[in-house]
Amino acid sequence: MRSWEARRKHASEAWLEERNSAERVDCPACGAPAGSTCTHPDGVPLGASPAHSERITAADKAAKKTKENQE
């Protein structure tokens, strides 16, 4: 595999991992419930970004809180 192909594959995997992580919480920006993809105001799902930045932040905080509770 060429190096650019490897980088692209890694980027795609990271993007999907970020979306899956974000979809564990509701989106404060667009109101998408947990398990659903964020949408633009016209209802079209986000494509270039895995989720709204507010949702990614909320998911990170929820994951951190879960980790702290397990310790």
ChimeraX attribute file (.defattr): number of C-alpha atoms within 10 A of each C-alpha:
attribute: neighborCount
match mode: 1-to-1
recipient: residues
	/A:1	6
	/A:2	7
	/A:3	8
	/A:4	9
	/A:5	10
	/A:6	11
	/A:7	12
	/A:8	12
	/A:9	12
	/A:10	12
	/A:11	12
	/A:12	12
	/A:13	12
	/A:14	13
	/A:15	16
	/A:16	14
	/A:17	13
	/A:18	17
	/A:19	22
	/A:20	18
	/A:21	18
	/A:22	29
	/A:23	22
	/A:24	19
	/A:25	20
	/A:26	20
	/A:27	25
	/A:28	15
	/A:29	15
	/A:30	17
	/A:31	13
	/A:32	16
	/A:33	14
	/A:34	15
	/A:35	14
	/A:36	17
	/A:37	22
	/A:38	28
	/A:39	18
	/A:40	12
	/A:41	9
	/A:42	6
	/A:43	9
	/A:44	10
	/A:45	15
	/A:46	13
	/A:47	11
	/A:48	7
	/A:49	13
	/A:50	22
	/A:51	25
	/A:52	19
	/A:53	14
	/A:54	15
	/A:55	26
	/A:56	21
	/A:57	14
	/A:58	17
	/A:59	22
	/A:60	17
	/A:61	12
	/A:62	15
	/A:63	16
	/A:64	12
	/A:65	11
	/A:66	11
	/A:67	10
	/A:68	9
	/A:69	8
	/A:70	7
	/A:71	5
